[in-house]
């Protein structure tokens, strides 16, 4: 059983649509991070959330940390082809980062 | 600043061959990591080095060895490559002392195929 479960595994949408991806766990965490990985590149940190219920916005991306600090969501408004990539959530566990399997997002123009 | 650099970018090996993957960072980070990424399994930690002079096993260390050559460089060695080691390998670095949270910076990856 993975520590972090991400859903959906794959999402293909048209440009301009909205979408939400999820990162869930049965464990409580002090913080949670979201990374985006473009094809052929390494992951790049998007945001870190540390407070239960926290909402952070990064242009068209909205990140929320669950009240109980067990889950998180990433909402993208008016998706663009440049949003295409693998979205990974990660948590600090034993002084190391543990990653979810990711959501592959494809935005078609 | 180049950030985290990795060499080579691509490599094809035959079963039983050995090779070393190189990683260097110019951000003066204390901690460095090696991950492998396989479809549907996310990033799995192979080895890490919390500081210069120390190394520790991660989730999937079997078949690998590492060397923290100095603060900048952290290498990963496959002594006898196996087809199961076909993967994309990422090096990362972080400095948890400044942020209090592990903000990791990744290299571009090495794509390894073992035949």
Interface residues (C-beta under 8 A of the other chain):
Chain A: X2 X9 X31 X33 X40 X41 X42 X43 X44 X45 X48 X50 X88 X92 X95 X96 X97 X98 X99 X100 X101 X102
Chain B: X4 X33 X40 X41 X42 X43 X44 X45 X48 X50 X58 X90 X92 X96 X99 X101 X102 X103 X104 X105 X106 X107 X108 X109
